[in-house]
Amino acid sequence: MRDWRVYVVFVAAVGFALVAGLAYVTVALVGGAAVAGLLVLTRLDPRPDPGFDRPTFDRRHGARGEVQELAWAMVARDGRVSERMLRRVREVATARLARHGLDLADPADESAIQELVGSKAFRTLTRTRSPRPKMSEVRQAVDALERIGTTRKSGDT
């Protein structure tokens, strides 16, 4: 040990223990504990560990990875559509209906949305309680959203 602080701490701890009137065995233990504490403190690095930077991939909307990830997460263990899939379908529905001037979350637009996509598809899109819809129900809702398209009807202004 070449660090002079170790010797200083040991001598100071032993001196303090002797002045306090402790037994020789206790004095040696106090000195050893002080040296161990110093060694631990000198070995600690105050800087935090650098974080792991995960590689980010440029995912464009509709990219193959997104479709594959969505397909993997479609059906949960109970045979019903997963919450993640249902959330994604709701996002698409909200965007499609917004182009028709309708809001899926607005109760005032409920009848207009049911007229546009059908009542069964509307119930599937707005279901918030268990059990989650079956795959066939979601497929019907997606078909209804595809039928209405992304643009307004020609008669709308």
Number of C-alpha atoms within 10 A of each C-alpha: 6 6 8 8 14 17 14 12 19 20 15 14 21 22 15 15 19 15 10 10 11 14 11 12 9 14 20 17 15 19 22 16 15 19 20 15 13 15 14 10 11 10 8 8 8 7 6 6 7 6 6 6 6 6 6 6 7 7 10 9 9 9 10 11 13 13 12 11 10 14 11 11 14 17 18 14 7 10 12 17 21 18 16 14 18 22 12 13 19 18 14 14 21 17 16 21 23 15 14 19 13 17 19 20 10 8 9 11 14 17 12 14 19 14 10 17 21 16 15 14 22 20 14 21 22 13 13 12 7 6 10 19 20 15 16 11 18 21 14 16 24 19 14 18 21 13 11 15 14 14 12 15 11 6 5 8 7
